[in-house]
């Protein structure tokens, strides 16, 4: 875990970063542009950060409890990537499509 000395609260963007994918790179770009840099320090794919966000892309299966969801989606109803959706509560602000909405 990154230790920071400023008074900014860390927000962890959970996104796919293994290779360049347009949607995932767009997720990082948009979140970086929209985050309030006076209040928050944006970090990427870190563990043990209590405030998490998942944005654009099919990456909800990586969400942790209480993660904020902005425009993300699921690829399959049963989440074959992670043997089911393993969270009890998400802060859903917007989703990508009807499969996720349902």
C-alpha positions, 0 to 999 in steps of 0.5 A: 500500500502506498503511504502518503503524507498529504491530507488527501483521501485516496480513491482507488480506480479498479481497472484492467491495465494488462494491455491497452484497451480503449475502454479501460484506458478511457476509464483511467483518463476520465477518472483522472480528469474528473476527480477533485484533486483538492480532496482526493489522490487517485491511485490505481489497482491498489489493495487495502484502499477503503474507497474504490471506484470502477468506471467504464469497461466490463470490470464490475466483477473486480468490485469490492464491497462498497465500491462506486460504479460509474458506467461499468458493466458485466459481460455475463450474468453469472460472472464467469471471471470471478465465480459469481459476484462476491459483494454485498453492497455497491454504490451504483451511480450508472451502469453500461447496459441492460444486462448490468441493469437487470 
